[in-house]
Amino acid sequence: MKQIKYALYRDDEILYVGTKEELAKYLNVSIRTISYYNTPTYKRRVKSGYKVYIIEDDVDGWVNKIY
């Protein structure tokens, strides 16, 4: 089973790429907080700040899937 990779941004700057666990450790927050950063509700409420996007490893390279 492959692990899903995520990209962490603050405003327009990429800060980190890794699993939810790695991002949580990087920011010193819970995994649940990282999951919340990827919800439509959070993205609606917060116009600037942290954003998390799902990145899938595809045979042709990285494919960005924004949810």
MOJO-V862929 format. One record per residue. N is the residue number from 1. PHI is phi in radians with two decimals (none if undefined). BURIAL is # if it has 9 or more other ideal C-beta (glycine too) atoms within 8 Angstrom, else .. Layout:
BEGIN
n->(N,N)
phi->(PHI,PHI)
burial->(BURIAL,BURIAL)
END
This chain:
BEGIN
n->(1,2,3,4,5,6,7,8,9,10,11,12,13,14,15,16,17,18,19,20,21,22,23,24,25,26,27,28,29,30,31,32,33,34,35,36,37,38,39,40,41,42,43,44,45,46,47,48,49,50,51,52,53,54,55,56,57,58,59,60,61,62,63,64,65,66,67)
phi->(none,-1.50,-1.50,-1.38,-1.75,-2.23,-1.93,-1.83,-2.09,-2.09,0.99,-1.84,-1.77,-1.37,-1.83,-2.83,-2.24,3.06,-1.34,-1.02,-1.09,-1.17,-1.12,-1.08,-1.14,-1.03,-1.59,1.04,-2.28,-1.41,-1.11,-1.08,-1.13,-1.07,-1.06,-1.11,-1.06,-1.70,-1.53,-1.06,-1.07,-1.07,-1.14,-1.27,-1.33,-1.97,-1.50,-2.29,2.34,-1.28,-2.33,-2.14,-2.18,-1.37,-2.14,-1.87,-1.48,-1.86,-1.09,-1.59,2.22,-1.40,-2.06,-1.51,-2.04,-1.75,-2.03)
burial->(.,.,.,#,#,#,#,#,#,.,.,.,.,.,.,#,.,#,#,#,.,#,#,#,.,#,#,.,.,.,.,.,#,#,#,.,#,#,.,.,.,#,.,.,.,.,.,.,.,#,#,#,#,#,#,#,.,.,.,.,.,.,#,.,.,.,.)
END
